[in-house]
Amino acid sequence: MLTDSNDYEKMCGSNNECAYTVKKIYKTHAYNEPFLRDNEPNILIHSTPMQNWEQIKYDGILKSWNRLKKENAVDEEQPIGIRLGDPMDFSDYIMFGEDVTGEIVVNSKQLGIIEMDIDNEYFTGARMYFDAKKMAQDGLLIRDGCHIKVKDILPLNPYLIWTATWENIGLDSQVSTPKIFSQKSDQQFKKIFNM
C-alpha cells in the first residue's frame, strides 16, 4: 500500500486485520534501481548459523530459503519468518539487515521461536558483510518498500567483503549474545576496512 502520509517512512507488520501490511511513500523510484539511494547503507549484512556458513563457503553462493528447500538442503518445514507473518514469497529472497537484526534471526532459528532479547546467549554463526553498491550496480538489489533483498541466489564473489566469526573477532568461545557478537563484529569490520 502506498501512502503520502508524513507520519512515517515505512511501517510493516500485521494490523488492520491483514496478514501483513507494508506502507511507504514511493515517488520517482524503481524497485531495482542500479544505484544506492541516499538512505540506503553501503554495506549489507546477512547472518547465518555456523553449519550453514560452512556450506555457503563450499558452494560459493548464498541461497534463498526456498532455493535451499528445493535442493533438500534444509530440514525445516518453514522459515522462522513465518512466525512474524512474513508472506511465503519472502522466502524466494535473501534478506539483509543492519545492526543486530541478523543475529536475532540466527538466535530465533536455534530456539524455534522469535527471540527479541539481544542479551540472550546463543551459538554465534557467521556475519557476512556485502558491498551494496556493487550489488545495486549489477542489478541484484530489489526493494519491496520494507527490505533490501536479492532474489534466489547471490554469488559470494565479487560481493562478499568480509565475514565475522567468533574466532576472528576475539571472542573466547562461540557462545555470546546477539548484542555482543554484532557490536564486536562491526567494530572489527570498521577497523580492518578503515570505516
N, CA, C and O atoms as a DFTB+ gen file, in Angstrom:
780 C
 N C O
     1  1       0.854      -1.173       0.000
     2  2       0.000       0.000       0.000
     3  2       0.897       1.232       0.000
     4  3       1.737       1.373       0.889
     5  1       0.745       2.109      -0.951
     6  2       1.497       3.346      -0.992
     7  2       0.679       4.448      -0.342
     8  3      -0.543       4.496      -0.481
     9  1       1.358       5.325       0.363
    10  2       0.669       6.391       1.070
    11  2       1.482       7.668       0.983
    12  3       2.695       7.616       0.779
    13  1       0.835       8.808       1.133
    14  2       1.567      10.075       1.142
    15  2       1.637      10.651       2.558
    16  3       1.871      11.847       2.733
    17  1       1.437       9.810       3.556
    18  2       1.496      10.253       4.943
    19  2       2.895      10.723       5.304
    20  3       3.883      10.119       4.885
    21  1       2.984      11.785       6.072
    22  2       4.267      12.280       6.559
    23  2       4.587      11.744       7.957
    24  3       5.595      12.130       8.549
    25  1       3.743      10.863       8.487
    26  2       3.919      10.352       9.843
    27  2       5.036       9.327       9.952
    28  3       5.556       9.118      11.048
    29  1       5.424       8.682       8.864
    30  2       6.438       7.627       8.903
    31  2       6.965       7.392       7.505
    32  3       6.312       7.721       6.515
    33  1       8.167       6.811       7.434
    34  2       8.714       6.443       6.125
    35  2       8.174       5.090       5.708
    36  3       7.747       4.902       4.569
    37  1       8.196       4.135       6.653
    38  2       7.633       2.825       6.357
    39  2       7.148       2.187       7.646
    40  3       7.621       2.510       8.736
    41  1       6.208       1.286       7.503
    42  2       5.638       0.591       8.641
    43  2       5.266      -0.794       8.154
    44  3       4.652      -0.940       7.097
    45  1       5.630      -1.801       8.908
    46  2       5.243      -3.148       8.479
    47  2       4.784      -3.957       9.671
    48  3       5.087      -3.629      10.818
    49  1       4.045      -5.026       9.384
    50  2       3.542      -5.906      10.424
    51  2       2.109      -6.275      10.170
    52  3       1.523      -5.898       9.155
    53  1       1.541      -7.025      11.108
    54  2       0.158      -7.450      10.990
    55  2      -0.730      -6.474      11.751
    56  3      -0.615      -6.346      12.970
    57  1      -1.602      -5.795      11.047
    58  2      -2.565      -4.912      11.694
    59  2      -3.760      -4.706      10.774
    60  3      -3.746      -5.156       9.628
    61  1      -4.764      -4.048      11.253
    62  2      -5.992      -3.804      10.484
    63  2      -6.572      -5.094       9.906
    64  3      -7.122      -5.101       8.804
    65  1      -6.443      -6.181      10.661
    66  2      -6.966      -7.493      10.274
    67  2      -6.365      -8.026       8.985
    68  3      -6.962      -8.864       8.310
    69  1      -5.163      -7.528       8.643
    70  2      -4.449      -8.030       7.481
    71  2      -3.336      -8.954       7.965
    72  3      -2.826      -8.798       9.075
    73  1      -2.972      -9.900       7.137
    74  2      -1.891     -10.806       7.497
    75  2      -0.561     -10.070       7.541
    76  3       0.247     -10.300       8.442
    77  1      -0.330      -9.201       6.593
    78  2       0.937      -8.463       6.536
    79  2       0.692      -7.178       5.761
    80  3       0.073      -7.196       4.697
    81  1       1.173      -6.072       6.292
    82  2       0.946      -4.774       5.666
    83  2       2.252      -4.017       5.553
    84  3       3.033      -3.992       6.504
    85  1       2.503      -3.411       4.428
    86  2       3.638      -2.509       4.250
    87  2       3.094      -1.221       3.648
    88  3       2.368      -1.257       2.654
    89  1       3.439      -0.083       4.244
    90  2       3.007       1.210       3.728
    91  2       4.250       2.068       3.547
    92  3       5.097       2.103       4.440
    93  1       4.388       2.763       2.417
    94  2       5.564       3.604       2.157
    95  2       5.285       4.613       1.070
    96  3       4.618       4.306       0.082
    97  1       5.805       5.843       1.255
    98  2       5.772       6.840       0.191
    99  2       6.785       6.400      -0.861
   100  3       7.917       6.051      -0.526
   101  1       6.389       6.415      -2.112
   102  2       7.268       5.904      -3.164
   103  2       7.137       6.782      -4.389
   104  3       6.191       6.630      -5.162
   105  1       8.076       7.702      -4.580
   106  2       7.992       8.634      -5.701
   107  2       9.277       8.576      -6.528
   108  3      10.378       8.519      -5.979
   109  1       9.126       8.590      -7.814
   110  2      10.227       8.669      -8.785
   111  2      11.335       7.648      -8.561
   112  3      12.510       7.947      -8.776
   113  1      10.969       6.456      -8.135
   114  2      11.943       5.393      -7.937
   115  2      11.434       4.112      -8.579
   116  3      10.239       3.946      -8.821
   117  1      12.367       3.215      -8.848
   118  2      12.030       1.868      -9.298
   119  2      12.565       0.886      -8.262
   120  3      13.524       1.190      -7.552
   121  1      11.957      -0.276      -8.175
   122  2      12.325      -1.262      -7.155
   123  2      13.725      -1.843      -7.358
   124  3      14.305      -2.390      -6.420
   125  1      14.272      -1.731      -8.565
   126  2      15.557      -2.369      -8.863
   127  2      16.589      -1.386      -9.425
   128  3      17.403      -1.755     -10.272
   129  1      16.556      -0.159      -8.961
   130  2      17.487       0.851      -9.456
   131  2      18.937       0.393      -9.298
   132  3      19.278      -0.229      -8.292
   133  1      19.797       0.694     -10.283
   134  2      21.177       0.211     -10.231
   135  2      22.119       1.133      -9.446
   136  3      23.300       1.247      -9.774
   137  1      21.599       1.776      -8.431
   138  2      22.418       2.632      -7.575
   139  2      21.800       2.635      -6.188
   140  3      20.642       2.255      -6.011
   141  1      22.580       3.066      -5.210
   142  2      22.070       3.165      -3.846
   143  2      21.391       4.516      -3.648
   144  3      21.873       5.544      -4.123
   145  1      20.292       4.495      -2.957
   146  2      19.595       5.732      -2.612
   147  2      20.284       6.373      -1.414
   148  3      21.085       5.734      -0.731
   149  1      19.967       7.634      -1.166
   150  2      20.626       8.370      -0.084
   151  2      20.446       7.711       1.277
   152  3      21.331       7.792       2.128
   153  1      19.318       7.066       1.484
   154  2      19.030       6.473       2.789
   155  2      19.439       4.996       2.887
   156  3      19.150       4.346       3.891
   157  1      20.104       4.465       1.862
   158  2      20.488       3.057       1.861
   159  2      21.947       2.885       2.256
   160  3      22.792       3.688       1.858
   161  1      22.258       1.848       3.032
   162  2      23.633       1.643       3.502
   163  2      24.560       1.129       2.396
   164  3      24.118       0.467       1.457
   165  1      25.841       1.445       2.523
   166  2      26.857       0.945       1.592
   167  2      27.188      -0.522       1.831
   168  3      27.639      -1.232       0.932
   169  1      26.953      -0.959       3.065
   170  2      27.248      -2.330       3.459
   171  2      25.950      -3.004       3.884
   172  3      25.184      -2.459       4.679
   173  1      25.713      -4.197       3.344
   174  2      24.564      -5.003       3.750
   175  2      25.069      -6.228       4.498
   176  3      26.096      -6.807       4.146
   177  1      24.339      -6.611       5.526
   178  2      24.766      -7.713       6.390
   179  2      23.760      -8.851       6.331
   180  3      22.548      -8.640       6.376
   181  1      24.292     -10.060       6.230
   182  2      23.468     -11.268       6.300
   183  2      24.135     -12.214       7.283
   184  3      25.326     -12.503       7.166
   185  1      23.366     -12.698       8.252
   186  2      23.893     -13.610       9.265
   187  2      23.295     -14.996       9.091
   188  3      22.161     -15.153       8.637
   189  1      24.094     -16.009       9.466
   190  2      23.663     -17.392       9.297
   191  2      24.304     -18.260      10.367
   192  3      25.384     -17.921      10.852
   193  1      23.675     -19.377      10.758
   194  2      24.320     -20.300      11.697
   195  2      25.625     -20.859      11.124
   196  3      25.808     -20.891       9.907
   197  1      26.519     -21.293      11.995
   198  2      27.847     -21.736      11.569
   199  2      27.801     -22.900      10.581
   200  3      28.567     -22.919       9.617
   201  1      26.909     -23.876      10.809
   202  2      26.852     -25.014       9.881
   203  2      26.409     -24.565       8.481
   204  3      26.841     -25.140       7.481
   205  1      25.566     -23.560       8.410
   206  2      25.167     -23.006       7.106
   207  2      26.338     -22.292       6.443
   208  3      26.513     -22.375       5.227
   209  1      27.138     -21.591       7.241
   210  2      28.285     -20.865       6.703
   211  2      29.276     -21.824       6.027
   212  3      29.843     -21.514       4.979
   213  1      29.467     -22.972       6.637
   214  2      30.386     -23.953       6.044
   215  2      29.901     -24.370       4.651
   216  3      30.708     -24.498       3.730
   217  1      28.602     -24.580       4.492
   218  2      28.050     -24.965       3.187
   219  2      28.098     -23.795       2.197
   220  3      28.376     -23.985       1.013
   221  1      27.825     -22.590       2.693
   222  2      27.875     -21.401       1.839
   223  2      29.285     -21.211       1.287
   224  3      29.455     -20.926       0.101
   225  1      30.298     -21.366       2.142
   226  2      31.696     -21.249       1.687
   227  2      31.991     -22.308       0.625
   228  3      32.624     -22.018      -0.390
   229  1      31.533     -23.523       0.863
   230  2      31.789     -24.621      -0.073
   231  2      31.135     -24.337      -1.434
   232  3      31.754     -24.532      -2.480
   233  1      29.876     -23.874      -1.406
   234  2      29.145     -23.581      -2.644
   235  2      29.629     -22.297      -3.324
   236  3      29.571     -22.174      -4.548
   237  1      30.103     -21.351      -2.525
   238  2      30.472     -20.045      -3.056
   239  2      29.263     -19.194      -3.388
   240  3      29.366     -18.208      -4.118
   241  1      28.108     -19.583      -2.846
   242  2      26.837     -18.927      -3.173
   243  2      25.957     -18.853      -1.930
   244  3      25.855     -19.814      -1.167
   245  1      25.334     -17.721      -1.744
   246  2      24.299     -17.562      -0.732
   247  2      22.966     -17.816      -1.421
   248  3      22.710     -17.276      -2.497
   249  1      22.103     -18.647      -0.798
   250  2      20.848     -19.038      -1.438
   251  2      19.645     -18.677      -0.571
   252  3      19.734     -18.648       0.657
   253  1      18.520     -18.402      -1.229
   254  2      17.271     -18.136      -0.509
   255  2      16.784     -19.412       0.172
   256  3      17.201     -20.517      -0.175
   257  1      15.894     -19.238       1.146
   258  2      15.357     -20.394       1.867
   259  2      14.614     -21.326       0.904
   260  3      14.769     -22.545       0.984
   261  1      13.813     -20.766      -0.001
   262  2      13.065     -21.616      -0.940
   263  2      13.992     -22.385      -1.873
   264  3      13.710     -23.537      -2.203
   265  1      15.091     -21.772      -2.304
   266  2      16.072     -22.482      -3.138
   267  2      16.675     -23.645      -2.346
   268  3      16.808     -24.753      -2.866
   269  1      17.036     -23.389      -1.097
   270  2      17.606     -24.444      -0.252
   271  2      16.607     -25.573      -0.019
   272  3      16.977     -26.746       0.004
   273  1      15.337     -25.206       0.156
   274  2      14.301     -26.221       0.371
   275  2      14.148     -27.094      -0.874
   276  3      14.019     -28.313      -0.754
   277  1      14.159     -26.497      -2.060
   278  2      14.069     -27.259      -3.315
   279  2      15.238     -28.217      -3.472
   280  3      15.089     -29.301      -4.037
   281  1      16.406     -27.815      -2.970
   282  2      17.603     -28.645      -3.066
   283  2      17.722     -29.628      -1.899
   284  3      18.725     -30.330      -1.772
   285  1      16.683     -29.675      -1.041
   286  2      16.684     -30.529       0.150
   287  2      17.864     -30.238       1.073
   288  3      18.397     -31.138       1.723
   289  1      18.258     -28.980       1.118
   290  2      19.389     -28.576       1.956
   291  2      18.952     -28.081       3.336
   292  3      19.799     -27.848       4.199
   293  1      17.649     -27.917       3.558
   294  2      17.126     -27.558       4.882
   295  2      16.062     -28.571       5.264
   296  3      15.306     -29.059       4.423
   297  1      16.023     -28.875       6.557
   298  2      15.012     -29.830       7.008
   299  2      13.867     -29.169       7.767
   300  3      12.971     -29.849       8.267
   301  1      13.901     -27.840       7.852
   302  2      12.806     -27.106       8.486
   303  2      11.566     -27.189       7.608
   304  3      11.662     -27.211       6.381
   305  1      10.415     -27.235       8.239
   306  2       9.164     -27.232       7.479
   307  2       8.877     -25.865       6.875
   308  3       8.326     -25.750       5.780
   309  1       9.267     -24.824       7.625
   310  2       9.043     -23.463       7.146
   311  2      10.083     -22.539       7.767
   312  3      10.632     -22.854       8.822
   313  1      10.365     -21.399       7.129
   314  2      11.356     -20.473       7.678
   315  2      10.834     -19.795       8.937
   316  3       9.625     -19.691       9.146
   317  1      11.757     -19.336       9.771
   318  2      11.380     -18.703      11.035
   319  2      10.538     -17.442      10.814
   320  3       9.735     -17.082      11.674
   321  1      10.712     -16.769       9.675
   322  2       9.959     -15.547       9.390
   323  2       8.462     -15.755       9.306
   324  3       7.699     -14.802       9.465
   325  1       8.023     -16.983       9.061
   326  2       6.584     -17.281       9.026
   327  2       5.937     -16.893      10.356
   328  3       4.784     -16.463      10.392
   329  1       6.690     -17.049      11.449
   330  2       6.159     -16.707      12.776
   331  2       5.965     -15.209      12.963
   332  3       5.264     -14.770      13.876
   333  1       6.595     -14.427      12.085
   334  2       6.401     -12.977      12.105
   335  2       5.296     -12.534      11.164
   336  3       4.953     -11.353      11.112
   337  1       4.740     -13.478      10.423
   338  2       3.712     -13.143       9.450
   339  2       4.264     -12.851       8.073
   340  3       3.557     -12.303       7.227
   341  1       5.536     -13.212       7.828
   342  2       6.113     -12.968       6.501
   343  2       5.333     -13.712       5.434
   344  3       4.989     -14.878       5.630
   345  1       5.046     -13.073       4.316
   346  2       4.422     -13.778       3.193
   347  2       5.353     -14.883       2.684
   348  3       6.572     -14.777       2.827
   349  1       4.791     -15.935       2.095
   350  2       5.583     -17.070       1.626
   351  2       6.633     -16.660       0.594
   352  3       7.722     -17.234       0.563
   353  1       6.317     -15.672      -0.253
   354  2       7.291     -15.317      -1.291
   355  2       8.519     -14.595      -0.733
   356  3       9.492     -14.408      -1.464
   357  1       8.505     -14.186       0.533
   358  2       9.713     -13.627       1.136
   359  2      10.842     -14.647       1.094
   360  3      12.015     -14.280       1.020
   361  1      10.488     -15.921       1.143
   362  2      11.492     -16.982       1.160
   363  2      12.140     -17.204      -0.198
   364  3      13.054     -18.019      -0.322
   365  1      11.674     -16.482      -1.226
   366  2      12.336     -16.514      -2.536
   367  2      13.551     -15.589      -2.562
   368  3      14.288     -15.547      -3.547
   369  1      13.754     -14.852      -1.475
   370  2      14.780     -13.816      -1.436
   371  2      15.769     -14.027      -0.299
   372  3      15.467     -14.656       0.715
   373  1      16.956     -13.481      -0.506
   374  2      17.962     -13.385       0.547
   375  2      17.781     -12.007       1.160
   376  3      17.865     -10.996       0.464
   377  1      17.535     -11.968       2.457
   378  2      17.270     -10.714       3.145
   379  2      18.542     -10.196       3.818
   380  3      19.403     -10.973       4.231
   381  1      18.642      -8.894       3.916
   382  2      19.792      -8.251       4.543
   383  2      19.313      -7.315       5.644
   384  3      18.166      -6.866       5.650
   385  1      20.207      -7.037       6.560
   386  2      19.842      -6.158       7.655
   387  2      21.022      -5.321       8.101
   388  3      22.060      -5.267       7.441
   389  1      20.840      -4.676       9.227
   390  2      21.866      -3.849       9.848
   391  2      21.834      -4.125      11.342
   392  3      20.935      -4.801      11.840
   393  1      22.812      -3.602      12.042
   394  2      22.865      -3.695      13.499
   395  2      22.740      -5.146      13.955
   396  3      23.509      -6.004      13.524
   397  1      21.770      -5.417      14.828
   398  2      21.677      -6.729      15.463
   399  2      20.617      -7.642      14.828
   400  3      20.433      -8.773      15.278
   401  1      19.926      -7.168      13.799
   402  2      18.772      -7.909      13.277
   403  2      19.111      -9.318      12.797
   404  3      18.354     -10.253      13.057
   405  1      20.231      -9.486      12.104
   406  2      20.602     -10.813      11.620
   407  2      20.868     -11.787      12.738
   408  3      20.578     -12.977      12.615
   409  1      21.423     -11.286      13.839
   410  2      21.721     -12.170      14.980
   411  2      20.436     -12.579      15.706
   412  3      20.358     -13.667      16.276
   413  1      19.441     -11.710      15.679
   414  2      18.128     -12.073      16.240
   415  2      17.539     -13.226      15.439
   416  3      16.943     -14.138      16.012
   417  1      17.702     -13.192      14.114
   418  2      17.191     -14.277      13.265
   419  2      17.916     -15.581      13.563
   420  3      17.277     -16.624      13.699
   421  1      19.248     -15.539      13.666
   422  2      20.025     -16.757      13.950
   423  2      19.622     -17.337      15.299
   424  3      19.406     -18.543      15.417
   425  1      19.519     -16.490      16.312
   426  2      19.118     -16.952      17.646
   427  2      17.708     -17.544      17.613
   428  3      17.456     -18.587      18.216
   429  1      16.800     -16.884      16.918
   430  2      15.418     -17.376      16.824
   431  2      15.352     -18.724      16.119
   432  3      14.586     -19.600      16.522
   433  1      16.155     -18.896      15.062
   434  2      16.196     -20.190      14.359
   435  2      16.649     -21.297      15.297
   436  3      16.098     -22.397      15.281
   437  1      17.656     -21.002      16.116
   438  2      18.175     -22.008      17.047
   439  2      17.130     -22.404      18.088
   440  3      17.030     -23.568      18.475
   441  1      16.357     -21.418      18.533
   442  2      15.367     -21.670      19.584
   443  2      14.035     -22.183      19.038
   444  3      13.259     -22.808      19.761
   445  1      13.777     -21.916      17.761
   446  2      12.498     -22.311      17.176
   447  2      11.357     -21.372      17.519
   448  3      10.195     -21.680      17.255
   449  1      11.680     -20.235      18.102
   450  2      10.699     -19.193      18.436
   451  2      11.327     -17.839      18.116
   452  3      12.544     -17.744      17.959
   453  1      10.518     -16.806      18.018
   454  2      11.052     -15.463      17.821
   455  2      11.570     -14.975      19.165
   456  3      10.804     -14.817      20.116
   457  1      12.874     -14.737      19.236
   458  2      13.519     -14.264      20.464
   459  2      14.138     -12.897      20.201
   460  3      15.132     -12.783      19.483
   461  1      13.544     -11.863      20.787
   462  2      13.984     -10.489      20.552
   463  2      14.998     -10.002      21.595
   464  3      15.517      -8.892      21.469
   465  1      15.284     -10.802      22.608
   466  2      16.220     -10.408      23.661
   467  2      17.644     -10.450      23.121
   468  3      18.187     -11.531      22.891
   469  1      18.246      -9.295      22.920
   470  2      19.589      -9.236      22.332
   471  2      20.677      -9.593      23.337
   472  3      21.852      -9.656      22.976
   473  1      20.303      -9.825      24.585
   474  2      21.259     -10.247      25.610
   475  2      21.134     -11.737      25.929
   476  3      21.774     -12.227      26.859
   477  1      20.316     -12.456      25.167
   478  2      20.133     -13.889      25.349
   479  2      21.313     -14.639      24.719
   480  3      21.662     -14.375      23.569
   481  1      21.926     -15.560      25.448
   482  2      23.063     -16.301      24.902
   483  2      22.627     -17.250      23.795
   484  3      21.546     -17.837      23.848
   485  1      23.488     -17.389      22.792
   486  2      23.226     -18.270      21.657
   487  2      24.563     -18.687      21.056
   488  3      25.611     -18.164      21.433
   489  1      24.520     -19.632      20.118
   490  2      25.720     -20.029      19.409
   491  2      25.881     -19.111      18.201
   492  3      25.067     -19.137      17.277
   493  1      26.922     -18.312      18.217
   494  2      27.150     -17.385      17.112
   495  2      27.442     -18.152      15.832
   496  3      27.921     -19.285      15.854
   497  1      27.139     -17.502      14.723
   498  2      27.400     -18.103      13.428
   499  2      28.380     -17.259      12.642
   500  3      29.459     -16.925      13.131
   501  1      28.003     -16.917      11.426
   502  2      28.831     -16.080      10.563
   503  2      28.028     -14.840      10.197
   504  3      26.837     -14.915       9.897
   505  1      28.700     -13.710      10.227
   506  2      28.088     -12.415       9.908
   507  2      28.810     -11.885       8.677
   508  3      29.965     -11.466       8.752
   509  1      28.115     -11.909       7.542
   510  2      28.711     -11.575       6.250
   511  2      28.428     -10.120       5.875
   512  3      27.305      -9.633       6.000
   513  1      29.473      -9.448       5.416
   514  2      29.388      -8.041       5.021
   515  2      29.513      -7.956       3.503
   516  3      30.512      -8.388       2.928
   517  1      28.490      -7.394       2.860
   518  2      28.426      -7.335       1.400
   519  2      28.497      -5.902       0.879
   520  3      28.061      -4.966       1.549
   521  1      29.045      -5.743      -0.312
   522  2      29.171      -4.452      -0.995
   523  2      27.843      -4.123      -1.676
   524  3      27.556      -4.615      -2.766
   525  1      27.046      -3.293      -1.027
   526  2      25.708      -2.965      -1.533
   527  2      25.763      -2.184      -2.840
   528  3      24.924      -2.382      -3.719
   529  1      26.743      -1.302      -2.972
   530  2      26.857      -0.501      -4.189
   531  2      27.100      -1.386      -5.404
   532  3      26.462      -1.206      -6.441
   533  1      28.012      -2.332      -5.282
   534  2      28.319      -3.245      -6.387
   535  2      27.107      -4.121      -6.715
   536  3      26.827      -4.394      -7.883
   537  1      26.386      -4.562      -5.667
   538  2      25.189      -5.375      -5.887
   539  2      24.126      -4.584      -6.646
   540  3      23.462      -5.114      -7.538
   541  1      23.973      -3.312      -6.283
   542  2      22.989      -2.454      -6.967
   543  2      23.407      -2.218      -8.415
   544  3      22.583      -2.321      -9.325
   545  1      24.674      -1.904      -8.631
   546  2      25.169      -1.640      -9.983
   547  2      24.968      -2.837     -10.910
   548  3      24.727      -2.678     -12.106
   549  1      25.072      -4.035     -10.338
   550  2      24.912      -5.250     -11.135
   551  2      23.457      -5.705     -11.238
   552  3      23.175      -6.788     -11.751
   553  1      22.533      -4.871     -10.748
   554  2      21.102      -5.144     -10.894
   555  2      20.556      -6.220      -9.981
   556  3      19.515      -6.810     -10.272
   557  1      21.248      -6.488      -8.874
   558  2      20.809      -7.559      -7.976
   559  2      19.895      -7.091      -6.852
   560  3      19.080      -7.872      -6.359
   561  1      20.013      -5.838      -6.441
   562  2      19.230      -5.358      -5.301
   563  2      17.778      -5.095      -5.677
   564  3      17.475      -4.478      -6.699
   565  1      16.906      -5.577      -4.829
   566  2      15.471      -5.362      -5.000
   567  2      14.938      -4.730      -3.724
   568  3      15.275      -5.155      -2.619
   569  1      14.106      -3.714      -3.887
   570  2      13.457      -3.073      -2.738
   571  2      11.972      -3.391      -2.796
   572  3      11.358      -3.326      -3.861
   573  1      11.397      -3.736      -1.649
   574  2       9.954      -4.007      -1.615
   575  2       9.210      -2.976      -0.777
   576  3       8.031      -3.154      -0.470
   577  1       9.897      -1.902      -0.409
   578  2       9.283      -0.887       0.440
   579  2       9.612      -1.093       1.893
   580  3       9.397      -0.198       2.710
   581  1      10.131      -2.258       2.234
   582  2      10.458      -2.572       3.620
   583  2      11.849      -3.185       3.744
   584  3      12.557      -2.943       4.721
   585  1      12.234      -3.975       2.754
   586  2      13.509      -4.689       2.798
   587  2      14.356      -4.379       1.570
   588  3      13.854      -3.968       0.524
   589  1      15.649      -4.591       1.736
   590  2      16.570      -4.660       0.607
   591  2      16.940      -6.127       0.508
   592  3      17.356      -6.736       1.493
   593  1      16.791      -6.697      -0.682
   594  2      16.958      -8.143      -0.797
   595  2      17.475      -8.515      -2.178
   596  3      17.541      -7.680      -3.080
   597  1      17.842      -9.787      -2.327
   598  2      18.310     -10.337      -3.594
   599  2      17.493     -11.581      -3.881
   600  3      17.257     -12.394      -2.988
   601  1      17.063     -11.731      -5.116
   602  2      16.228     -12.879      -5.500
   603  2      17.075     -14.136      -5.699
   604  3      18.060     -14.123      -6.438
   605  1      16.684     -15.208      -5.039
   606  2      17.158     -16.572      -5.260
   607  2      18.593     -16.856      -4.819
   608  3      18.795     -17.545      -3.819
   609  1      19.605     -16.337      -5.545
   610  2      20.992     -16.643      -5.194
   611  2      21.865     -15.396      -5.291
   612  3      21.561     -14.458      -6.027
   613  1      22.960     -15.411      -4.528
   614  2      23.953     -14.348      -4.585
   615  2      25.339     -14.983      -4.518
   616  3      25.702     -15.555      -3.490
   617  1      26.121     -14.892      -5.599
   618  2      27.495     -15.392      -5.537
   619  2      28.286     -14.592      -4.495
   620  3      28.101     -13.381      -4.371
   621  1      29.151     -15.255      -3.760
   622  2      29.975     -14.542      -2.787
   623  2      30.954     -13.610      -3.495
   624  3      31.190     -12.486      -3.053
   625  1      31.512     -14.087      -4.586
   626  2      32.454     -13.292      -5.367
   627  2      31.703     -12.576      -6.490
   628  3      31.045     -13.256      -7.277
   629  1      31.757     -11.290      -6.610
   630  2      32.672     -10.318      -6.008
   631  2      32.043      -9.474      -4.898
   632  3      32.573      -8.413      -4.568
   633  1      30.941      -9.913      -4.320
   634  2      30.164      -9.045      -3.421
   635  2      30.520      -9.160      -1.945
   636  3      30.382      -8.189      -1.201
   637  1      30.975     -10.332      -1.509
   638  2      31.316     -10.511      -0.095
   639  2      32.643      -9.820       0.207
   640  3      33.662     -10.091      -0.429
   641  1      32.608      -8.922       1.191
   642  2      33.808      -8.190       1.581
   643  2      34.548      -8.927       2.693
   644  3      35.768      -9.079       2.642
   645  1      33.798      -9.383       3.701
   646  2      34.421      -9.998       4.881
   647  2      33.355     -10.748       5.661
   648  3      32.170     -10.428       5.574
   649  1      33.779     -11.739       6.416
   650  2      32.868     -12.498       7.267
   651  2      33.416     -12.558       8.684
   652  3      34.575     -12.916       8.895
   653  1      32.582     -12.209       9.649
   654  2      32.952     -12.272      11.063
   655  2      32.510     -13.606      11.647
   656  3      31.399     -14.071      11.391
   657  1      33.384     -14.209      12.428
   658  2      33.053     -15.393      13.232
   659  2      33.604     -15.133      14.633
   660  3      34.391     -14.208      14.835
   661  1      33.194     -15.941      15.581
   662  2      33.649     -15.711      16.954
   663  2      35.182     -15.727      17.046
   664  3      35.763     -15.022      17.871
   665  1      35.823     -16.521      16.209
   666  2      37.281     -16.652      16.280
   667  2      38.015     -15.414      15.770
   668  3      39.020     -15.001      16.349
   669  1      37.507     -14.818      14.677
   670  2      38.267     -13.696      14.108
   671  2      37.880     -12.328      14.666
   672  3      38.392     -11.305      14.210
   673  1      36.981     -12.304      15.647
   674  2      36.671     -11.018      16.297
   675  2      37.141     -11.002      17.752
   676  3      36.928     -10.024      18.470
   677  1      37.789     -12.106      18.185
   678  2      38.403     -12.108      19.508
   679  2      37.555     -12.600      20.661
   680  3      37.878     -12.333      21.818
   681  1      36.471     -13.317      20.370
   682  2      35.684     -13.894      21.462
   683  2      36.376     -15.157      21.980
   684  3      37.140     -15.796      21.256
   685  1      36.102     -15.508      23.231
   686  2      36.716     -16.691      23.840
   687  2      36.028     -17.986      23.450
   688  3      36.623     -19.060      23.525
   689  1      34.762     -17.882      23.031
   690  2      34.031     -19.084      22.614
   691  2      32.950     -18.705      21.615
   692  3      32.706     -17.527      21.353
   693  1      32.312     -19.717      21.068
   694  2      31.239     -19.486      20.099
   695  2      29.982     -18.959      20.772
   696  3      29.125     -18.375      20.109
   697  1      29.861     -19.155      22.069
   698  2      28.681     -18.693      22.806
   699  2      28.845     -17.211      23.146
   700  3      29.837     -16.805      23.752
   701  1      27.866     -16.426      22.748
   702  2      27.858     -14.996      23.038
   703  2      26.404     -14.533      23.066
   704  3      25.497     -15.339      23.278
   705  1      26.184     -13.253      22.855
   706  2      24.829     -12.716      22.742
   707  2      24.732     -11.980      21.405
   708  3      25.753     -11.542      20.875
   709  1      23.531     -11.835      20.851
   710  2      23.392     -11.065      19.612
   711  2      23.991      -9.661      19.714
   712  3      24.608      -9.175      18.766
   713  1      23.808      -9.017      20.862
   714  2      24.322      -7.662      21.047
   715  2      25.846      -7.634      20.982
   716  3      26.424      -6.839      20.240
   717  1      26.494      -8.497      21.754
   718  2      27.955      -8.505      21.803
   719  2      28.537      -8.933      20.462
   720  3      29.463      -8.295      19.961
   721  1      28.006     -10.009      19.871
   722  2      28.552     -10.507      18.615
   723  2      28.420      -9.483      17.493
   724  3      29.361      -9.277      16.727
   725  1      27.269      -8.845      17.391
   726  2      27.083      -7.854      16.321
   727  2      27.974      -6.637      16.540
   728  3      28.566      -6.127      15.589
   729  1      28.077      -6.165      17.784
   730  2      28.907      -4.993      18.061
   731  2      30.383      -5.270      17.808
   732  3      31.061      -4.472      17.160
   733  1      30.888      -6.396      18.315
   734  2      32.306      -6.725      18.132
   735  2      32.626      -6.986      16.650
   736  3      33.696      -6.621      16.165
   737  1      31.687      -7.620      15.943
   738  2      31.881      -7.868      14.515
   739  2      31.957      -6.552      13.750
   740  3      32.851      -6.360      12.926
   741  1      31.025      -5.651      14.021
   742  2      31.006      -4.361      13.340
   743  2      32.267      -3.548      13.649
   744  3      32.823      -2.891      12.768
   745  1      32.711      -3.600      14.910
   746  2      33.933      -2.879      15.296
   747  2      35.147      -3.419      14.534
   748  3      35.976      -2.652      14.044
   749  1      35.239      -4.740      14.443
   750  2      36.364      -5.353      13.740
   751  2      36.314      -5.039      12.245
   752  3      37.344      -4.763      11.630
   753  1      35.121      -5.081      11.666
   754  2      34.964      -4.740      10.247
   755  2      35.438      -3.311       9.980
   756  3      36.186      -3.061       9.035
   757  1      34.995      -2.381      10.819
   758  2      35.377      -0.972      10.646
   759  2      36.873      -0.779      10.825
   760  3      37.488       0.028      10.128
   761  1      37.454      -1.512      11.751
   762  2      38.888      -1.419      11.997
   763  2      39.684      -1.942      10.804
   764  3      40.630      -1.292      10.359
   765  1      39.311      -3.104      10.286
   766  2      40.042      -3.707       9.169
   767  2      39.934      -2.864       7.906
   768  3      40.913      -2.694       7.179
   769  1      38.731      -2.333       7.647
   770  2      38.483      -1.626       6.391
   771  2      38.465      -0.103       6.541
   772  3      37.993       0.609       5.654
   773  1      38.982       0.390       7.667
   774  2      39.102       1.833       7.913
   775  2      37.810       2.582       7.652
   776  3      37.795       3.587       6.941
   777  1      36.733       2.092       8.226
   778  2      35.420       2.727       8.029
   779  2      34.964       3.381       9.319
   780  3      33.884       3.971       9.364
